[in-house]
Amino acid sequence: MMLEGKTCVITGAANGIGRAMARLFAAEGATVVIADLDEGRLGKVAAELSCEAIAGDLTDPAIQAALLDRERVDALINNAGILDSLTPAADVSDELWDRVMGVNLTSPFQLSRAVLPKMIEAGGGAIVNTCSAASLTGGRAGAAYTASKHGLLGLTRAIAWYYGDQGIRCNAVAPGAIQTKIGMRGMPHEGGMSKYSNYFQTIPPMGKSAEVAQAACFLASDRASYINGEVLSVDGGWNAY
C-alpha cells in the first residue's frame, strides 16, 4: 500500500475532493486525521473510516493546533477551500477578500509553518496543496479566489525550494471542473457569470473527486520521492484549450 504506516492530515474532508482523499488515503494504509467546518458531514466520514476528526474553522489557531497536536505528521494535505461567486475585482468587498484569503491561503500557510518543524525533526515529510486551474490562469474564477490560488502555488514552490534539502517535498494538485458541491454555494455574481459563461464550451466534461484524490495520494507517497515544487493539473486538458 502506498501510504502504509504514515499519518496524514487532510483538511476540507467532509465533502467532495477531501472526502475522496480521506477514503483513498485510508485504503492505502494511512492513519488519517480529517478536518472541516461541516461538523455533521465530517462526523459521518470519521465514522466510516474510524478516524480522528477535528471540526471547526481552519482560520482558528485553536483548531489548527488541535489538528497538528500529534507526535508526527508524515503528510499534510491542505485541501480546504472556498469560492468567491465569480466576483470581479471592482466588486470584491474587504470581507469577501479576507475570508477567501484566510481559508485558501493563510490557513494553509499557517498549518505548513506549524508542521515544518515536526517534519524537519522526523527527517522529511510531504505537503500537498489543493490549488486549482485558477492557479495557472486569470479566467477560471473571481478575483479573490484566483489571487488566493496563485498565492498557494507560490507558497508551494517556496516551501519546496527552502526545505527540499531537509527531506520535505511540497507539491500541488490543480483540479479543473470537478463534480463537487463547492460550486453550488450561493448565487454567482451576475457580471462575473456573464463574462465567464462565454467560455463554458471550453470546459471538458467534469471530472470526479476520486481522480483528484489519486493524484494527491501519489504526491504524498514515497513513489513521488523525486518530485518537489510541482503542480499536477487534474483538469481533463482544460489548460490546453
Secondary structure, DSSP 8 states (H G I E B T S, - for coil): -TTTT-EEEEES-SSHHHHHHHHHHHHTT-EEEEEES-HHHHHHHHHHHT-EEEES-TTSHHHHHHHH-SS--SEEEE------TT--GGG--HHHHHHHHIIIIIHHHHHHHHHHHHHHHHT-EEEEEE--GGGT-SSSS-HHHHHHHHHHHHHHHHHHHHHGGGTEEEEEEEE-SBSSSGGGSS---HHHHHHHGGGGGGS-S-B-HHHHHHHHHHHHSGGGTT--S-EEEESTTGGG-
